[in-house]
Amino acid sequence: MSFLRFAARRLAEMAATLLGASFVIFGALYLAPGNPASFLLGGRSASPEALQAINEHYHLDDPFAERYLHWLGQVVQGDFGRSITYRTDVSRLLADRLPNTLMLISMALVLVLVFGLILGWTGAVRGGSTDSAILVTTTFAIGTPSFVAAVLLQGLFAVRLHWFPTGGTGDGFGQMLWHLTLPAVALALYLIGMLARVTRAAMLDVLGQEHVTVARSRGVRDSLVIRRHVFRNALGTVLTTGGLIVSTLLVCTVLVESAFSVGGIGQLLELSTTTKDFPTVQAISLIMVALFMTVNLVVDLLHPLVDPRVSLDPSKKAA
Amino acid sequence: MSASVSASDPSPAGPPAARRRSARGRYALPVAALAALSLVTACSGPPKAGGGTTSDAGFKLSAGTPAAAGELDSFTWALYAEPPTLDYISAFDYPQNTILSNVCESLMRWTPQLTMAPGLAEKASNPTPLTWVYDLRAGVRFHDGGTMTPEDVVYSLGRQMDPANGAAWNSNFSNVESVTKTGPLQVTVSLKQPDSQFPQYMATAAGVVASEAGVEKAGEDYGTAGSLDCTGPFSLGSWNKGQSIELKRFDGYWGPKAKSAKAVFTFLTDPSARTNAMLSGEADGGYLIPTESYSRLSNSGTGKLYFGEGLSTVNVNVTSMKGALGDVRVRRALSLALDRRGFVKAGLGGAGTVTTSLTTKAAWAEAPEDVRKAAFDGLPSPEQNIEAAKRMIEEAGATGKTVTIATSSIGQDVSLLATAVQDAGTKIGLKVVLKTIAPNAFTSLFTDPAAREGLDMFPETYYDSITDPMDLLSNFQTGAYQNYAGYSDEAYDALNDKARAEYDPAKRFATAAEMQKKAADQVLWIPVAEWPTAVFLNKRITGAPTTISYLYHPWAADVGAAAK
């Protein structure tokens, strides 16, 4: 199977999954109790005319299938509708907040890749007490959920030491970097631990294999062996973990954004869910699913490039 | 503690901390008043003596904060959530009103002492029971340059009344027949029937006057982008979505100029993040302090935590009389067995006053002494009496019966109150079941009958939007929105109609006192405590009111430098 056909096939699968997800997302909200109209009215009693006017305006009384198709038609054209609570276009709400979330996730991802790989590599190669120290540190990191890390980091570095702000994003790139450092660390901590463990295990696995022993016995320089043979072989495992890392970042950003008052889409999702702001929740959920799937697609496409042994044909297992 | 709140709900839906206030917010509206900042001698404070309230010495109420000594370039204020919109017709909750009160003004105005004063109307008169005439202040400028006219008033109130707008204040206009211009600076409101509540609501966001041209120009975006084009001491500056809203001093303001050139509101949804921002100086102050942060803030040395008398009461709302609670003796017994003191200490951080009155003392500030006494006299003691309560349950034959109460990790006031009720019930022979509601769904209890299914009661903090006990007591008339238990009593409804139609405060409050008696006798909700307003100010700033007036009073204009 050619690479292009493989990619096209994966894209088609992704589109189908997105369609299914859109139906689930659209339908799920209607099963939960509560009505957006009552939130709009602030829980006050309203005249039947006022309620009807709201229901008509937001098509809340239309049959389910009609509303789903109407919504889907708009979404395909890039129109996510109007937010019920914020009374503004959802696309505008997202445009205001998506950059904050993407920046936060990117910063966390850089931290995870740099520190996760370095710690994992060092542990596997050095061994001994260095390895033990790294094991202890990563165990601690894995055991600390991001919202707990958020509270600890805030208390120490923002309130006590005043090194970083307690929250927000600030104006301009430099300010943003400074404001998002603590949230990014809180978000990354657990994943650094996880990636370090995975990298270490994968490298140790390869280190014990025959071809490494052979290469070493032939007198190839140790650093070269580790780079060429060990790390490259371990990279496939690391890459698979990468997909998992990005999706975890997407999920955890909801908690961290709230803790640090970062006005991103995670925080927006949380607020919109509470007020049953259907259009906003639907748009964010769909975008999250799309991002998640894109990451998996990229990982799948990169895999054969990193590791030539991986077959493009799904019917054959990797060699 | 926020960490524990988050920890209980690690789902992608996120930590519920922010929800906490909106859940209670819409109902809880404190008022607070208090006589006496020596500068303001005219104010009449709420009564101190009498009835079923016992003061705990754990906290001190302040009439206000010291007046500002000088001007400021800017101050930063912590809010627990971002307002979805600043359109005044949707402004029913804390975040919106805390900001909006400084930008948009109403026909009447709430004072820091929680009395009503003239606002954009210089005078409100009532020539016949069915008409309210508002004589407007001359030369009032809108932020975008126009001058306020009667047409703007007719237009602004008309937006509240138009059913298509779904205004949060719509029901307050249910008795309004028409709003018309009756002079170059005069507007007349005609009523279908006399309504004593309507003129009082003209001091809330229901009475806001915005520029017709400004609202029309903004169209669908009004309240979410651009200018609000109102008349207040501040105009809306930049709105950094998801982060902050900046207000700028309005130089064309008709009244005393604001003491700060800028006021910046930052949205800090997590309670511990909010406290941390105040401790680190990133926020200079804030209202609605998380109870669990009271001691951290007062002991921090970075500023001062003040309490003001409030119009908020913490209650247990009876939502169903189909089960064991259908017998009034069971409701009375539960109320008698409740450890109110223990709850105030743990749930409200010690800053609260135990009570068996549904309404706050402050809500009766305008009532004559004897009426006030009548309203509170004869209410049961707030002290716990397990033995007596046990006997009542036995008499009612309710021993072993089950009562279900909602609980939630939304805030310790909710979860600890539910636990206190369970404790009381268990001690007197009832089986009290706690039903845990996800924090994000707690708000649904107020709005959705399906969410209340299987529940007999839930903890609720209620606030009055006006200084009048009718605001709460009218909840027990037949078919009222919050009359979840379906209480219906012809005599009560008659009293309610009579009080609503009565403009004379003395007579109205006398009728309200009868209603209070009935509601208390029937234990329609179980009152637990009065909850004061809390405000934190760091050492840099001063001047903010301590009372709930910040919802409808341009309070930020009074905030200035603590020292010259």
Interface residues (C-beta under 8 A of the other chain):
Chain A: A32 P33 G34 N35 A37 S38 F39 L40 L41 G42 G43 R44 S45 A46 S47 E49 A50 L51 Q52 A53 I54 H57 S83 T85 Y86 R87 T88 L93 D96 R97 N100 P145 F147 V148 V151 Q154 G155 A158 V159 H162 P165 T166 G167 G168 T169 D171 V251 V254 L255 E257 S258 A259 F260 S261 V262 G263 G264 G266 Q267 L268 L269 E270 L271 T273 T274 T275
Chain B: S2 A3 S6 A7 P10 P12 A13 G14 P15 P16 A17 A18 R19 S22 R26 Y27 A81 E82 P84 T85 D87 S90 F92 D93 P163 A164 N165 G166 A167 A168 W169 N170 S171 S174 E220 D221 G223 T224 A225 N240 K241 G242 Q243 S244 T266 F267 L268 T269 D270 S272 A273 N276 A277 L279 S280 E282 N440 A441 T443 S444 F446 T447 D448 A450 A451 A480 Y481
